Amino acid sequence: MQKIRNVAIIAHVDHGKTTLVDGLLRQSGTFRANEVVAERVMDSMDLERERGITIMAKNTSVHYQGHKINIVDTPGHADFGGEVERTLKMVDGAMLLVDASEGPLPQTRFVLKKALEENLKIIVVINKIDRQDARVDEVVNEVFDLFVDLDAADWQVDFPIVYSVAREGWAVTDLKDINNPDKNLEPLFKTMLDVIPAPKGNPANPLQILVTNIGYNNFVGRLAIGRVREGTIRVGDNVGVCKADRINKIRVTAMYTYEGLKQTEAKEVAAGDICIIAGEQNIEIGDTISDAENPKPLPRVVVEEPTVSMIYSVNNGPFAGLEGSQVTSRKILERLERELLYNVSLRMEKTESTDSFKVYGRGELQLAILIEQMRREGFELLVSKPRVIIKEINGEKCEPMEHVVFDVPDQFVGTITEKMGLRKGFMTNMNNKGSGRVRLEFTVPSRGLIGYRNEFLTDTKGTGLMNTIFAGYQPWKGDIAGRMNGALIADRPGASVAYGLFHLEPRGRMFIGAGVNCYEGMIIGEHAKDNDLIVNVSREKKLTNMRSSGADEAVKLTPPEIITLEKAMEWINDDELIEVTPESIRLRKRHLNPNQRKRAEKLD
């Protein structure tokens, strides 16, 4: 046990956490000298590579000077906080990675708070110190202030500091060494061995393993991943799985440990190490694997409650089943139930309709990632506008709030302040760095931020940074104005025609180009006014036998705005839906027929 270290790497989005893990793996000799290894090797999902963020917590291990260091790479986005909370149960210490320019951001605060609550020893790594706008000393002071603000214990506030450039694969403990030509990550390895304590536990005690992750193997089936807190587990042992309401007895059929990125078979794993166990197909995150005769369950993993909900339903539009293979409510329900087994921060409940399911999550991004994964697996479905979850606390209607941090050029401060005011936000802090950029902090209702991110990028001409984190529930702040523009709605089925679109351009902004198949009730653009407008996109030029100069000029269309899933979630209103298929993302009215829409409006 003295030769094992269990370490989590926690950071805000894009502060270099996965790149640093790449460097640790390479310099520990995990890969062969001639082995071809992709960048950000820990980002195993396609979506992670495309978006440059970690979504699923993942484990790896490296060997250094006879020690085995188990490393857990955790997500950096607040919407995947459930992954952070449960993976911190597996480790004895953490590396807090902070950008040398941006400093501590909302997710840094969130993950650090969770790590301090777990009484973990923290190593602060100031990354990207080679940036031109790096402000290393200020960032160190900001991190110290953050520790104090979070009521860290004295021994936690006395944290060691490592300075690094993860992209180049080096770290130093003293800034005087940055000109050393032979720099590598050895100072970080040594700091981990010196600072992170060896795991506690006694291999002779009754077995206790808290399941913090789930995997799957084509040969042995479901895998339970967790750290052995107490005791020793061997292949062939009969153990008890302590669930929330019962204890199942199982036999361990296979067992693995992490060696680099691979899982290698093991016959025995003792207290302190992280292991992967096969033998139980119904095991869930939060279960405890314990002694069969004398079970001692550990406290179950508890994560913060969801704040946003969406309705996922069967695609009942005219194009249903044309592009996807998984189209039935049974398939959608099975997929959502499977997701719940892996993702402890998601909730799902059935609705009054048999083909609709209400899914609760920590934020828009978490729900959007799930939808994107489903469409890549061949699913077709309709999804509604995200709605915040309202609670009644002490007899008062309360709503979820967000702590928002903006980092913008100083000429946009007035615009941001005005927009936040319209969304019932109030400023809590303002910090002018003197570099032409200002950091603004607001507390805003979560519903006020739905649909704002794209508007923010437009307002700041793409130069602003915006980060949010859940800030608890507060009394209802009143009505917030929604989308100001109406929709352009197709009035009949058929392919869009350039001539028809050209004559509709003065009416608003188009979401489709020429040659796109449409159906009645499909939204093809945004109206310039605040009301919906029914239009004919299939209108063709009437042919006559008369000639006139200029009559046959080429039609030039303005390129349409490409609607992504996130943009669609932000744009739609309550009476609109997003049709998601493996090939397309379409916007439509909930009721396709205009007469049905009028009846629904009267009922409302």
Order of alpha helices (4+ residues) and beta strands (2+ residues): beta-alpha-alpha-beta-beta-alpha-beta-alpha-beta-alpha-alpha-beta-beta-alpha-beta-beta-beta-beta-beta-beta-beta-beta-beta-beta-beta-alpha-beta-beta-alpha-beta-beta-beta-beta-alpha-beta-beta-alpha-alpha-beta-beta-beta-alpha-beta-beta-beta-beta-alpha-beta-beta-alpha
